Amino acid sequence: MTSCLLKLLGLLLVFISTSSLHAEHVMSEQRLTQEQARHFLVRTGFAPTQAQVDHITGQTIRQAVFSTLVQAQAGRMGQPPPAFVSGPSATPLNLLKTQEERQAARQQQMREGLEIKSWWMRELIETSTPLQERMVLFWHNHFATSQQKVVRSQAMWAQHQLLRIHAMGSFSTLLHALAKDPAMLVYLDGANSRKEAPNENFAREVMELFTLGEASQGGGYSEQDIREAARAFTGWSIEREDFSFKFRPGFHDQGLKTVMGHSGNFDGDAVLDVLLAQPAAARFIVTKLWKEFVSMTPDTKDVVRIADQFQRSNYDIASVLRELLLTDAFWNPANRGVLIKSPIELVVGTVRQFGFDVSEPLPLVTKAAQLGQNLLMPPNVKGWPGYTDWINATSLMERKRFTEQIFRSIESKAPKPNLAAMTQRVRFDPDRWLSDYGAYADREPTANEKKRIETAVLAVPATQTIAAGTVGVAYLRSLTLDPAYQLK
């Protein structure tokens, strides 16, 4: 059964990706239909409610794009930080005397990391500015840093706040800030880099993963550029007492350096500016954002045009998102449902769209991790690869199990003991949800009601036929088990 579902999903993606891409030019003053409004809200946030779709239906494309960007830029945290954030800095593990003390301290840091994850999951579920959260998540993956190595929960929180503050601001400012971020310095071994033995990890990854892309794919840098850049980052370290950034002049290489044809007595900031001045940097970021918001097949002309504007705007993130969301490609019906939901998008989108009332978000954090996206713990410095890597035989079964458990618990009225703890803490009013489409929880929807519900839940038509006589809640559950539910 699972192999059949995987084949269906694969065929669905192939069919969509090979459909005609010659849609009529979309003018920014065109007014949004229900289908366009839903597509826009799915891509710029998570699965929307019908009320959210209705709210922007009839607005012009330009109005919807601009208002969404303004709201995201003004977004604020909706809940207070975890209590440990304002506490004293933890004692460095290497200063603890015994193995038992070090193990206990590490376990405490991991528990506090779970507090951050739960806090973030709550923000994702309840935010009124989902685009902001999408961008925080995007940059968390772009500047991948894992608590597994960093350990310190306060450092992970501080990095998260950097991502949040600059998520919709300047990529240039964000890059400079992340380069000096203590969690990043620990994760990529920069804290102990000194002139006698420069560590090349950060210099390599800042070129390959953070700004220019792979050298063989147009990055335009060499191994010598990496070695020279590594010299510039020497002396960027951490204050042991409070784990803040500290520049140590005695460790810094003061000599002449040549990076990508530019020479000078560069420090790390100067090297970052050299990288940002390369056209490849803007193209790399725009291409990555295109794959996040539009499709997996970027239009070269659009990318070059938008990248040029991005670079000239001093890397203003809101500006590049505006240009991407106004492209014909974004609104082309052929590009609907061509991307695969990440585990966070699946979990958060399901909860938000159906209005599930979640009393405790930690089980949802755990479920997303089981599906392959463990917040604060990306698999490596490359982050989560995404797209088809999200789906395999095991993860597809787990994705189905997630929605099935939630809806089964609602259908049975009383959660069964063998269902996950997640379902014990979730409430859902199916009658209220279905009433938006004229349907009821205890009777089979009419053909028209089925069509409206399917359009609301799935980005593309269902691939499986639901048995006649299936009543409202079971009908919803069946739709979420269709391979099309994994697409956005």
N, C-alpha and C positions, 0 to 999 in steps of 0.2 A: 504493500500500500504506500509506504513512504517513498519507494523508488518511483512509483507512478506520479506522486505529487511533485517530486523533484523534476521529473520529465515535463510535467505540465507547466511548472514554473519556468523551466528553461525555454520551452516552446513559446510561452507567453512573452518572455523577454525578447526572444529572437523575432517574433512576429511584430512586436511593437517597434523595435529598433530598426526594422527593415521597411516599415511603413513609409509612405510618402512624406518627405520633409518640405514639400513645396506649399505650405499653408499660405493663405492670403496675408499680405502685410497687415500687421495689427497696429492701428493708430493708438497713441497714448490717450486720446480723448474718447475712445470707444468705451461704452458703459458695460460693466461686468454682468454676465449672465450668472445664474446659480452655479453652473459647472465651472466657469472661470474663477468665480469667487472661492469655491471650494479648493480648486487646484492651487490658487495663490496662498490660501491659508495653510494648506497642508505643507507646501514647500517652505514657507517662511515661518512656520511654527511647528505645531503638532496637529493631529487630526482635530478639526474644529467641530464645535457644536452647530446645530442648525441655526441657533440664534446668531452665532458669529457669522455664519454664511449670509444669513438674511441681512445683517447689519451693513455689509459692504456691497451686496448685490445692488446694482444700479449706479454705484459710484463709477467714475471714470477710472481707467487703469492708472493714470497719473495720480489721481487723488488717493487711491488705495495704496500705491507704492509710497508716496510721500508721507502720508499719515502714519503708515506702519513704521517707516524709518524714524520719523520724529518721536514716536512713542518708544521705540527701542532705545534711542539715544537718551531718553529721559527716564528709562527704567531704573528702579531702585529695588533693593532687597526687600522682601516682604515679611521677613521674620528676623528676630535677633540672632546674632551669631551663637554658636555653641559656647557654653560657659568656660571651657578650658582655654579659649582664645585669649581671654583677658587675664589668665593666670600667669604665674612666673614661668620663665623659660626652663625647659627640662634640662637636667644635668646631662652633658654629653656622655654617651655610652662608654667611651674610652677612659672616662674619669671615674667610673664606678669600679669598685674593688673586686667584686666577685662575679662569677658567671651567673649566679642566681639573680643578683641585682640587675645585671645587664639584660637578662631574659625577661625579668618582671617589667623593667622599664620599656623594653621593646613592645611587650604585650600591651602595656598601657598606651603607648603611642598608636598602636594599631586600633585599639578601642576608640581612641579619639578620632582616628581616621574614619571609622564607621560613623561617628557623629557627624563629620563633615559630609559624608555620602548621604546620610539620611536627611540632613539639612538641605542639601542640594536637590535631592529627589522631591522634597516638599516644595522647593522653589519651582522646579520644573512643572510640577502638577498644578500649582496654584497661581503661577505668574500671569499677570495681565499683559505682559510684553514678551510673548514666546520667542520672537525673533532675537531678542537680546540673549535669552538662554541658549538658543540654537548657536549663536556666535560664541558664547562662552565655551560651549561644548566643542565647537569647531576648533577654537584656538587651543583648548586642552589637548586635543588630538594632534594639532599641528606642532605645538611645543611639548610633545609627550614627555612626561616626567612621572616616575612611579614612586609611591611611598615605600614600596618594597625595598628600595635602595636608600631613599632619602631618610626614611624612618620618622623624622620629626614631623609631628602633626601640625605644629604651629607654622612650620615652613611651608607645608602643603597648603595650609589655609592662606598664608600670605601670598603665595603664587596664585591661588584661585582668585584672590581679590585683585591682583594685577590684571588677570585675564578679564575679570568682570568690569573693572574701571575702563580698560582700553578696548573692550570688545567691539565697540562701534566707533572708536576714535581713529587714531593714526597708527597704522601698522609700523611706521618708523619708530614712533615713541614706544610702542609695545615691544618691538624687537630690542631696542636699547635697554628697556627695563628688564626684560627676561634674561638678557645676557648677564646682568648683574644680580639676578635673583638667586638667593642662597640655595634654594631647592635645585635649581638648574645647575649651579656650580658644583653641588655634590653629585647630582645624577650623571653629569658628563665629565666628572673628575677634574674640573677646572680649579677647585679651591686650593690645591697644592701644586699648581703649575708654576714653575719658576724658571728663570733665565737659563740655569744650568741644564735643565731637562724639561723643555716645554711639552705639555700634554696636548696632543693634536685632536683629541676627541671633539671638543666644542668647535674648533676651527673647521673641522671636516663636516660636522653635522649642520653648522650654521650656513654653510654653502649648499650642501646636498639636500637637506631636508627643510631648512627654514627660509632660504631666500632664492637660490639659483636653480635648484633641481640637480639631477645627476649630471656629471660632467659630460658623459657620453650622449646625453639628451639635450644638449644645447646650453649647459651651464657655463661653459667657457672658461673654466679654471683648471689648474694643474695641481699635481702633488706638491710642487714647489710653492704654489700660492697657499696651499694649506699649511705647509711648514712655516712660511713667513708670517701668516696670520696667527698661528699658534704663539709665535714669539710676542706678538702684540697683546695677547690676552694674559701673559704672565703677570703675576702680582695681583690678579683679581681673586680675592680670597674672602674668608668669613671670619667675623669676630666670634671667638669661641664662647664668650660669656652670654651674649644675647642672640647669636646666630644671625647677625645682620651682615650686609656687605661691607668689606673692608679692603681698601687698596693698600698693598704693601710695596712701597717704592723699592725696597731692597731686593725684592724678588722679580722686579720688572726689567725686561730687556730694553734698554734705552737706545739700542743701535738702530741704524738705518734698515728699513724693511721695504721690500717691493712686493706689492699685491696687485695682481691683475693689471700690470703695466704702470701702476702708480707707486711712487717712492716717497718715503718720508720717515720721520721718527714716530711712527704710528703707535697709538695705544689701541685698545679694543674698540672704542667708540669710532675712531677714525677708520678702522677696517670695516666696521658695519656700514659707515657712510659710503665707502668705496663699493661695497656690495650692492647697496641700495641704488647707487648711480647706474648700475648695469641694467639695460633694458630687459635682460633675462629675468631679473628679480620680479618686476611687475608682471611679466607674462606668466611666471611660475605661480604666483599667488592667484592671479585672475583665472588661470586654468583650473587650479584646485577649487576655487569658489564656484566656477562653472559646473564642475562635476558634483559639487555639493548641492547646488540649487537648480540646475537646468537639465543636464544630461551627461552621459559618459562620453559624448562625442562633441567636444568643443568646436565651435566654428572659428577657424583660424583668423578670418578677417575681423570678426567681432572681438576676439581675444586681443589682437594687436591694437585695435582702436581703443578698447576699454583700458588696456594696460598703459597705453600712452597717457590717457587722462588720469589714470591712477597715480602714475609717477609724477605727473605735473601738479597733482593736488597734494603733494607731500604725503602720498599714500593714505589718503582719507578713506577709511573703510566704508562709511555710509555712502560715499559717492560711487564707489565701485559696485556696491550692492544695488544702488539705484539704477546704474547702467545695465547691470545684468538682468534685473527684474523688468526692464523696459525693452529688452530685446525681443524680436519676433520669435526667436527660438524658445524663449521661456513660455510664451503663450501658444505656441504651436500645439494643437491637440495631439500630434504624433509624439510629443515629449511628455505626455501624461502617463504616469504609471511605469516609467522606464527605469526608475531607481528603486533600490531595495531598502526598506526601513532598517535602521540600526536597531539593536535591542532596546536602547533607551527610547527611540522613537516609537517602537512597537508598544512598550510597556506604558510610557507616559501618554502616548496618543490614545491608547485604549481607555485608560483611566479618564482622561480629559474629555474625549468625545462622548462616552457613554455616561459621564457624570458620576462615576463611582466615588463614593465617599470613603476615603482611606484614613483610618485612624492612626496607623503606624506605617510609615514609608519604608522601614528597613527591609521587610520581606520583598518589596519591589526592587530594592537595590540588589538583594541577593538573586532575585530572578533574572535581572538584567546581566549580572555577572555570570550566571549559569548559561545564559544565551550567548556569552562571548564579549560583553562590554562591562568590565569591572571599573567603575569610576575611580580615579586616582591611581589606577594600576594598569595602564596600557601595557601591551605585551612586550614592547621594546621601544627604542627611541624613534622608530618609524611610526609608532602609533598603531591604531587599528586600520588595517588595509581597506575594510569596507566593501561595498558593492556585493559581488557574488561570494566573497569570502565570508559574508555573514551567514550564508546558507550552506548546510551540509545535511546529511541524513539525520544526524543526532540533533542538531540545532533546530531543524524544521519540526521534528517531533516535539521538542521542548517548547517551541513557539506555539504549536497547536495546543499543547497541554496547558499553557498559560491561560489562553482565552477559554478553553474548555472548562478548566477548573472554576474560573470566575463565574461563568454562566451556569454551570451545573449547580453550583452552590445556591444561586438565585432560584433556579428552577425547582430545587428540592426544598426550598424554604428554610431548611435547617442544614447547615454545612455538615458533611459527614466527617467522622473522626480522621479518616485517612487522607483528607484533602490537605493541601499545604496550608501552613499558618497564614499565608497571604490571604486566603479566602475567608478566614475567620474574622478579619479586620476590615472587610470591604462591604459596603452597602450600596444597593442600586435600586432605583425606582423604575421598573420597566414600563409601567403604565404611563408614567409621565413622559419618558423618553419616546415611546412609540406614538403618543398622542400627537407629536409634531408631524407625523405622517399619516394620521387618521387611523392608526392600527391599535390593536389591543394585545396584552400579554397572553391572554388565554384563548385566542382564536387565530385562525389562519388569516394572514393578510390577503387582501384582494390583489388582483394582478397589478393594478395601478399603485397600490401601497407597496407592493414588493419592489416595483421598479424604483420608486422614490427612496425606499430604504437602501436598496442595493447601490444606488447612485451616491447616497450619503456615506456609505461604509466603504465602498471599494473604489479605487482610482480608475479601474478598468472593469469591463464586464466580467461577471463570474465565469469560471471555467467548469463548474460542476452544477448539476441540477439538484435542487433541494426537493426532497420527497413531498408529494402532495399531502396536505393535512398537517404540515408542520406549523405549530402555533407560534405566536410572536416572539417570545424569549428564545425558544429553540431555533426559530428562524434566524435570529441575530447570531446565536452561537454558531449555527451552520455557516453563515456568511464569513465569520472570522476564521473558520477552518479552511476556507477556499484559498488556494495559492495566491489568488489576486490580492488577498488581504495583506500580504507581505510587501506589496508594492506601494509606491507613493508617486 
